[in-house]
Amino acid sequence: MYIFDQNTVNKRRERLKKSFDNTLSSDSLVLFFSGEPTTKPGGFDQSYGFLPHPEYYWISGLRRAWGVVAYTKNDGFVDFVQPITADEVLWEGASGDLRGKNISEL
């Protein structure tokens, strides 16, 4: 689920790319990790509402746990995001941009 439109994310990445290309060596790798859900004490099947790490959120526009954005000079930005599962839609509900879509489309 994207919170920001893709144009906003692309502009942010372009600004960051210029800065990275001026400061990083050619063999450097930068990773942005979204974080993981925090379970409630004593509630092993429950977790608090997830908020991603602010840097990951800024560069990806996503609020998905376990996501990673990688950057290298050669490959640019590469997103690693776990797909939304049928169980997530069932237990957590579908957000506005997911309603009416088949799980195979997610």
N, C-alpha and C positions, 0 to 999 in steps of 0.2 A: 504494500500500500504506500503510494507516494503522497507525501504531505505537500511538498512544493512542486510546482510544475517543472517539467524537465528543462525548460529554458533557464530557469533560475539556477538549478543544479549545474548546468553546463557553464554558465557564466562564472559561478563560484569556482568550478574546477579549472577554468582557463586562468583565472587570477592566481590560483594556488600553483598551477603548473609553471607559470612564469617564475614565481618565487623559488619553487623546488629546482627548476632547471638551472637557476643561477647559483644555488647553494649546494646541491647534492652532487656527489661523484657519480660516474656512469654505472657503477656497480651497486648503488644504494637502493634500498627498498624501504618504503614507508607503508605502515599498516595502520588502518583506523578500525578498531573493533567496537561493535555496538554495545557489547556487554551481554549479560545473562540475567534471566529473571531471578528475583530473590524470593525464596520460599518463606511462607509465614511460619513462625515458630509453632511446632506441633501440628501443622497442617501440611503434611508432606505432599499432598496433591493440590495444594493451593499456593498461589504466589501473589505478591503485590503487583499492582499495575506496572507494566514495564515502561521505563523511559530510557532511551538509548543515551550513550555517552554524547555530550554536546558536539564534539568535533565530528563524530560519525554522522550525527543527525544533520549537521551543517553541510557536509560534503556529499551526503547521499539523499537526504530528504526522506529517509525511511525510518520507521519505528519498529523494526523487526529485530528480535533477539538473535544472537549468534551471527550477525552479519559482519562482513569484513570488506573494506575497500582497500585495495593495494595500489601503490603507485611506483612505477619505475620510469626512468627516462625513455627507455626503449619501447615499453608497452603502454605507457600512459596509465590511466585509471582502469582498474578491473574490479568489478563487483562480484562478491561471493555472498549470495543470499539464499537461505533455505526456502524452498517453495512452500506456500500455504497448503496445509494438509486438510483433508476432509474432516479429521478430528478437531482441528482448530476451528473450522467454520461451525461445526456442530456444537462444541463446548463454549466457544468464545463469541459466537455470532458473526455474521457477515457485516462488514462495514458498508457504507454507502457505495463504494466503488466495486464491491464484490457481489452485491445482491444481483440475482438473476444470471450469474455466470456459472457454467459448469466447473466442477473441480478441475477437469482437464484443461480448462482455459486459464487457470490460475498458475 
